[in-house]
Amino acid sequence: MKEIIFVENTKNFNALRLGLRLAQYLQSEGHEVVLAGRKGKLPLHAGVRVCEFAPTAKTSTLATAFSKEKANRVISFVCLQACEAAATANLPYVYVEPENYKEEKAVKNKATILKNAKKVIVIGNSEKALDKKRYGKNAVRVKNPAVCVEHNAWNKPVCFKKDNNIVASGKFAKNGGVDKLLSVWAKLAPAHTSWHLTIWGEGPSKGALRKFIAKHNLQNSTEIVGTDTELSSLLRAADVYVHPALQADDLDTVLDAMASRLPVLASDIPAMQNYITQGLNGQLTPAGKEDAFCEALDGLLVDWGKRVGLAVEAEKMKNRFPFEIFASFLED
């Protein structure tokens, strides 16, 4: 069976995270897979064949490409245009989006697209009945799965300049917490010369963060990378994961880091408490309390045994949110 998986990243949903993992999973099951998306947004060295389209590509262009691929099905992550293209090419399609997702621009015929989908997968953790009026009678809800990666310390990304690596992710904006993380790191870096901090993300304050790094002479121990860098490659070679956000942002990355057997340090916000049990499978500090955050990170860096203990328990997250269950909903 040949599948086209179309991913459309948005400001609030990293579709590539699940799309790429699904492509790799289906390949392992013997399917032929093409990962499709906008030009410059797809990984080129992930073991999956890719097909790129211009951001302005018309539906007819996508439909023609789908037909040429002679695919049996299209799976679209938050791209309704890909569903329209599949319908134009007379291909069955599955649509995937997070629950209560809102497009940046309203799509007038969304209800019709969902109605004609072979299946609609809604990613959410709500215990309430799924709104079939909104999503259609073929809709099902599935919990957000954990995407775990195996550690590969001997093939570290070029941004990792030292033996021990902290990976952090967040929005470079208000309440993203990255500014406070850098303030803490400016205090800790001189005492932890074998450690390197890599911060993954995007946002309007990126320039200010770079200036802070230069001002405090952190260039040799700190690097900022954009979201065009595959986060899984960073997690694969990390030793500690930090999520400094002061509000519930990008919790997917926390889930994946824990499932990837990494000790996690994060702000003690209600949403995080759904994942982390303090001191058992991760560490939480009061949101915005820089001194407590500094003390907790310092403790993780010096205590190898503590890191291992947290990581072992954190790995159990992949059993709570198994990817295989998500994939099973896409079976014919």
C-alpha positions as CSV (number, residue, x, y, z in Angstrom):
1,M,0.0,0.0,0.0
2,K,1.3,3.5,-0.9
3,E,0.5,6.4,1.5
4,I,1.0,10.1,1.1
5,I,1.3,11.8,4.5
6,F,0.9,15.6,4.2
7,V,2.0,17.7,7.1
8,E,1.2,21.4,7.7
9,N,2.9,23.0,10.7
10,T,1.1,25.8,12.3
11,K,1.8,28.3,15.1
12,N,0.1,26.0,17.6
13,F,0.6,22.5,16.3
14,N,3.7,20.7,15.2
15,A,2.3,18.4,12.6
16,L,5.7,17.2,11.5
17,R,6.3,15.6,14.9
18,L,3.5,13.0,14.3
19,G,3.6,12.9,10.5
20,L,7.3,11.9,10.4
21,R,6.9,9.3,13.2
22,L,3.8,7.9,11.4
23,A,5.8,7.7,8.1
24,Q,8.6,5.8,9.8
25,Y,6.1,3.5,11.5
26,L,4.2,2.7,8.3
27,Q,7.4,2.0,6.5
28,S,8.4,-0.5,9.2
29,E,5.1,-2.2,8.5
30,G,5.9,-2.6,4.9
31,H,4.0,0.4,3.4
32,E,5.5,2.7,0.7
33,V,5.3,6.2,2.1
34,V,5.9,9.7,0.8
35,L,6.1,12.6,3.3
36,A,4.7,15.7,1.7
37,G,4.6,19.3,2.8
38,R,5.8,22.9,2.1
39,K,9.2,23.5,0.7
40,G,11.9,23.8,3.2
41,K,9.8,22.4,6.1
42,L,10.6,18.7,5.7
43,P,13.6,16.7,7.0
44,L,15.7,15.5,4.2
45,H,17.7,12.8,6.1
46,A,15.1,11.0,8.1
47,G,14.9,7.8,6.0
48,V,11.6,8.8,4.4
49,R,11.1,10.0,0.8
50,V,9.8,13.6,0.7
51,C,7.8,15.6,-1.8
52,E,7.8,19.4,-1.4
53,F,5.4,22.0,-2.6
54,A,5.6,25.7,-2.9
55,P,3.6,27.6,-0.1
56,T,1.4,29.0,-2.9
57,A,0.8,25.7,-4.6
58,K,-2.8,25.3,-5.9
59,T,-5.0,22.4,-5.0
60,S,-4.9,21.2,-8.6
61,T,-1.1,21.1,-8.4
62,L,-1.3,18.9,-5.3
63,A,-3.9,16.7,-6.9
64,T,-1.8,16.1,-10.0
65,A,1.2,15.2,-7.9
66,F,-0.9,12.8,-5.8
67,S,-2.2,11.1,-9.0
68,K,1.3,10.7,-10.4
69,E,2.4,9.0,-7.1
70,K,-0.3,6.4,-7.7
71,A,-1.1,6.5,-4.0
72,N,-3.8,4.5,-2.3
73,R,-4.5,7.0,0.4
74,V,-3.7,10.5,1.6
75,I,-3.3,11.2,5.4
76,S,-3.4,15.0,6.1
77,F,-2.3,16.6,9.3
78,V,-4.1,20.0,9.6
79,C,-4.1,20.7,5.9
80,L,-7.6,20.8,4.4
81,Q,-6.2,21.7,1.0
82,A,-4.4,18.3,0.9
83,C,-7.8,16.7,1.6
84,E,-9.4,18.7,-1.3
85,A,-6.5,17.6,-3.5
86,A,-7.1,14.0,-2.6
87,A,-10.8,14.3,-3.4
88,T,-9.9,15.9,-6.7
89,A,-7.6,13.0,-7.5
90,N,-10.3,10.5,-6.4
91,L,-8.2,9.3,-3.5
92,P,-9.6,8.4,0.0
93,Y,-8.2,10.6,2.7
94,V,-7.9,10.7,6.4
95,Y,-7.7,14.1,8.2
96,V,-5.9,14.7,11.6
97,E,-6.1,17.7,13.8
98,P,-5.9,18.6,17.5
99,E,-9.3,19.0,19.3
100,N,-10.7,22.5,19.2
101,Y,-8.2,23.5,16.6
102,K,-8.9,26.8,14.8
103,E,-7.4,27.6,11.4
104,E,-5.6,30.9,11.1
105,K,-7.9,31.5,8.1
106,A,-11.4,30.1,8.1
107,V,-12.1,27.4,5.5
108,K,-15.7,27.7,4.3
109,N,-16.1,24.1,3.1
110,K,-14.5,22.4,6.1
111,A,-17.6,20.6,7.1
112,T,-18.0,19.1,3.7
113,I,-14.3,18.0,3.7
114,L,-14.7,16.3,7.1
115,K,-17.9,14.7,6.0
116,N,-16.3,13.1,3.0
117,A,-13.2,11.9,4.9
118,K,-12.7,8.2,5.3
119,K,-11.9,9.0,8.9
120,V,-11.2,12.1,11.0
121,I,-8.7,11.7,13.8
122,V,-9.1,14.2,16.7
123,I,-6.1,14.4,19.0
124,G,-7.3,15.2,22.5
125,N,-7.5,14.1,26.1
126,S,-11.0,15.2,27.0
127,E,-13.4,12.7,28.7
128,K,-16.4,14.3,27.2
129,A,-18.2,12.8,24.2
130,L,-16.7,13.9,20.9
131,D,-18.6,16.6,19.1
132,K,-19.7,14.6,16.0
133,K,-21.7,17.5,14.7
134,R,-18.4,19.4,14.4
135,Y,-16.1,16.7,13.2
136,G,-18.5,14.3,11.4
137,K,-19.8,10.8,12.0
138,N,-16.4,9.2,10.9
139,A,-14.5,11.1,13.7
140,V,-12.7,9.4,16.6
141,R,-10.7,10.9,19.4
142,V,-7.2,9.5,20.3
143,K,-4.9,10.7,23.0
144,N,-1.8,12.6,22.0
145,P,0.9,9.9,21.5
146,A,4.4,10.1,22.8
147,V,7.1,10.2,20.1
148,C,10.2,8.7,21.7
149,V,13.7,8.5,20.2
150,E,16.6,6.2,21.0
151,H,19.7,7.9,22.4
152,N,22.6,8.1,20.0
153,A,25.4,9.9,21.8
154,W,28.1,9.1,19.2
155,N,26.4,11.0,16.5
156,K,25.6,14.4,18.1
157,P,24.3,17.4,16.1
158,V,27.0,20.0,15.2
159,C,25.5,22.4,17.7
160,F,26.5,20.1,20.6
161,K,30.1,21.2,21.3
162,K,30.6,19.4,24.6
163,D,30.0,16.0,26.2
164,N,27.0,16.8,28.3
165,N,24.0,18.5,26.7
166,I,20.9,20.4,28.0
167,V,18.1,20.8,25.4
168,A,15.4,23.4,26.1
169,S,12.5,24.4,23.9
170,G,10.0,27.2,24.0
171,K,8.6,30.3,22.4
172,F,10.9,33.3,22.2
173,A,8.3,35.6,23.6
174,K,6.6,36.7,26.8
175,N,5.9,33.8,29.1
176,G,8.1,31.6,27.0
177,G,10.6,31.5,29.9
178,V,13.6,31.3,27.7
179,D,14.9,34.7,29.0
180,K,14.8,33.4,32.5
181,L,16.5,30.2,31.5
182,L,19.4,32.2,30.0
183,S,19.7,34.3,33.1
184,V,20.0,31.1,35.1
185,W,22.5,29.6,32.7
186,A,24.7,32.8,32.9
187,K,25.1,32.0,36.6
188,L,25.6,28.2,36.2
189,A,27.7,28.0,33.0
190,P,31.1,29.0,34.6
191,A,30.8,26.2,37.1
192,H,29.7,23.6,34.6
193,T,32.2,23.9,31.8
194,S,31.5,20.4,30.4
195,W,27.9,21.2,29.7
196,H,26.3,22.8,26.6
197,L,22.8,24.4,26.4
198,T,20.9,24.2,23.1
199,I,17.6,26.1,22.9
200,W,15.1,25.1,20.2
201,G,12.3,27.5,19.2
202,E,11.2,30.6,17.4
203,G,9.7,34.0,18.3
204,P,10.1,37.8,18.2
205,S,12.6,37.9,21.0
206,K,15.2,35.7,19.3
207,G,17.5,38.7,18.5
208,A,17.4,39.9,22.2
209,L,18.2,36.4,23.4
210,R,21.3,36.3,21.1
211,K,22.4,39.6,22.4
212,F,22.1,38.4,25.9
213,I,24.3,35.3,25.0
214,A,27.0,37.6,23.5
215,K,26.9,40.1,26.4
216,H,27.4,37.4,29.0
217,N,30.1,35.5,26.9
218,L,28.0,32.4,26.6
219,Q,28.8,31.7,23.0
220,N,30.9,28.6,23.7
221,S,28.3,27.0,26.0
222,T,25.0,28.1,24.4
223,E,23.3,27.9,21.0
224,I,19.9,28.9,19.7
225,V,18.5,26.8,16.8
226,G,15.3,27.3,14.9
227,T,12.4,25.0,14.5
228,D,13.7,24.0,11.0
229,T,16.1,21.8,13.0
230,E,14.5,18.5,13.8
231,L,13.9,18.4,17.6
232,S,14.2,14.6,17.7
233,S,17.8,14.8,16.6
234,L,18.5,17.0,19.6
235,L,16.7,14.8,22.1
236,R,18.5,11.8,20.7
237,A,21.8,13.2,22.1
238,A,20.6,15.1,25.1
239,D,21.3,14.4,28.8
240,V,18.7,16.8,30.3
241,Y,15.6,18.5,28.9
242,V,14.3,21.8,30.2
243,H,10.9,23.4,29.5
244,P,11.0,26.9,30.9
245,A,7.5,28.1,29.7
246,L,5.5,29.9,32.3
247,Q,2.2,28.7,30.7
248,A,0.9,25.6,28.9
249,D,2.9,25.8,25.6
250,D,4.2,23.0,23.4
251,L,3.7,20.3,25.9
252,D,4.2,17.8,23.1
253,T,8.0,18.3,23.6
254,V,7.8,17.5,27.3
255,L,5.9,14.3,26.5
256,D,8.5,13.3,23.9
257,A,11.4,14.1,26.1
258,M,10.1,12.0,28.9
259,A,9.3,9.1,26.6
260,S,12.9,9.4,25.3
261,R,14.2,8.7,28.8
262,L,15.4,12.2,29.7
263,P,15.2,13.9,33.1
264,V,12.9,16.9,32.7
265,L,12.9,20.2,34.5
266,A,9.8,22.4,34.0
267,S,7.6,25.1,35.6
268,D,5.0,23.9,38.1
269,I,1.9,24.8,36.1
270,P,-1.3,22.8,36.2
271,A,-0.9,21.3,32.7
272,M,2.6,20.0,33.6
273,Q,1.2,18.2,36.6
274,N,-0.6,15.9,34.3
275,Y,2.7,14.5,33.1
276,I,5.2,15.1,35.9
277,T,5.0,13.8,39.5
278,Q,7.5,15.9,41.4
279,G,10.7,14.1,42.2
280,L,9.6,10.8,40.7
281,N,9.7,11.2,36.9
282,G,10.7,14.8,36.6
283,Q,11.3,18.0,38.6
284,L,9.0,21.0,38.9
285,T,9.9,24.5,40.2
286,P,7.5,27.4,40.9
287,A,6.8,29.3,37.7
288,G,8.9,32.5,37.4
289,K,11.0,31.8,40.5
290,E,14.5,32.1,39.1
291,D,16.4,31.1,42.2
292,A,14.4,27.9,42.6
293,F,14.9,27.1,38.9
294,C,18.7,27.8,39.2
295,E,19.0,25.5,42.3
296,A,17.0,22.7,40.6
297,L,19.0,22.8,37.3
298,D,22.3,22.9,39.2
299,G,21.3,19.9,41.2
300,L,20.5,17.9,38.1
301,L,23.8,18.7,36.5
302,V,25.9,17.6,39.4
303,D,23.8,14.5,40.4
304,W,24.1,11.8,37.8
305,G,22.2,9.3,39.9
306,K,19.3,11.7,40.2
307,R,19.2,12.2,36.5
308,V,19.1,8.4,35.9
309,G,16.4,7.9,38.5
310,L,14.1,10.5,36.9
311,A,14.8,9.3,33.4
312,V,13.9,5.7,34.2
313,E,10.5,6.7,35.5
314,A,10.0,9.3,32.8
315,E,10.4,6.6,30.1
316,K,7.2,5.0,31.3
317,M,5.3,7.9,29.6
318,K,5.5,6.1,26.3
319,N,3.4,3.3,27.8
320,R,0.8,5.8,29.0
321,F,0.5,7.4,25.6
322,P,1.7,4.7,23.1
323,F,2.2,5.7,19.5
324,E,0.9,2.3,18.3
325,I,-2.6,3.1,19.5
326,F,-2.6,6.3,17.5
327,A,-1.3,4.4,14.5
328,S,-4.0,1.7,14.9
329,F,-6.7,4.3,14.3
330,L,-5.3,4.8,10.8
331,E,-5.6,1.2,9.8
332,D,-8.1,0.4,7.0
